[in-house]
């Protein structure tokens, strides 16, 4: 099969937006991560040719992928190669997405159902489809407690034997797809909800070090793939994401080859974490890339027009949380169509979780995603902007300032049509400000990023309502006021 070398590079979203025309011509293989110096990169001419071939193979332009390329990110889907015989499935996957993740066929049970006998056909088909259509491949996944082959059971092998087996697996698979896979989910779902390590066969028999080992083995087998740890319920700041953060920081400090964190984002409508963006930012501040790897937003069935609109607003929130952070390199939705989504099989009564419905029709969520990427949105039913139930205006007033200090008053108005409970306001300081003391709530600061949480008595912000808070801080230089605020992840206007 064709081996397509993949160059990894962190793309500045802002820079890409500034060079729209050039970005539209970017080969998808250029999208993505890596700050590593000195890596071998393939010739750009070859990549352009491959991408051009991919573009030519597509039935039509104007898919999500075109807007994503212009925005400097990738937009991906999970793909089941067994569905590719369905024309609508294959065409939709090709037209809309420029990143492909094998939904199941690169998992251990699929690749090595019998010990020592690798079955590559499914994974190869996914790679071929991606290459035929100028899409990058996210490899999923090398070391995961689930979907392991039946012969790989706890206690069947000594610890030393298991270590060798895992090493062989990682190196065989990463080696096989070296040059084809842009990023690997090297380790998937290593944590419990409380932040302790999941008691997988790997954790039990190999101990804490299995994650570092797996990353090193993967790097040895494929020096150019970006190496990720991937997990769910790490989208907001919580015990599990804190554990991931601490692990990532420690691995980097030890020189372990870790390039990114995958946030799966299997979400429930109405429950997108308000600190999603701040959470992404703190991982990026460690020097890592972040990808949203398995996005779906499920709702209780039946889907109604109102629920679909609310879901669209949630998709907007997730997309913006990524797009607002340079270093969040792309978003993958977990399936081409609701028709084959895993959700109804696992969450009884829930579904309709993807942007494209079971008849391949574009849902409000599709247009919401398109719009966040700079597209027009739905021309016949334009979304309200900001999404219904949200919207805000912020007035940021420096009331006092001296050589290294300042006092600020912030007034935030909920201009949406729904009351917000448990609201937070986030922003990024442009010139080295640090909050020393806040009132009417709590400000947590991570690098330049601030999340303000109001005191409990102010935690509800009615539609049209206003809240005021303030803080003292220190600054270096100009004390330039921040201009981009977000209320529960939705961008505010400033006055
Ligand atoms: O292939 C067999 C088929 O031969 C058999 O007839 C059928 C009967 O149930 O099962 C088929 O296997 C199913 C497989 O998907 C392929 O369709 C399994 O039952 C089913 O459990 C499996 O589900 C997958 C699930 O991972 C397994 O954990 C889903 O498709 C897949 O979307 C899901 O993906 C995971 C990510 O890898 C990791 N993050 C969570 C995400 C959702 O669970």
Boltz pocket constraint, residues with backbone or C-beta under 6 A from the ligand:
constraints:
  - pocket:
      binder: B
      contacts: [[A, 103], [A, 104], [A, 146], [A, 147], [A, 188], [A, 264], [A, 294], [A, 334], [A, 342]]
      max_distance: 6.0
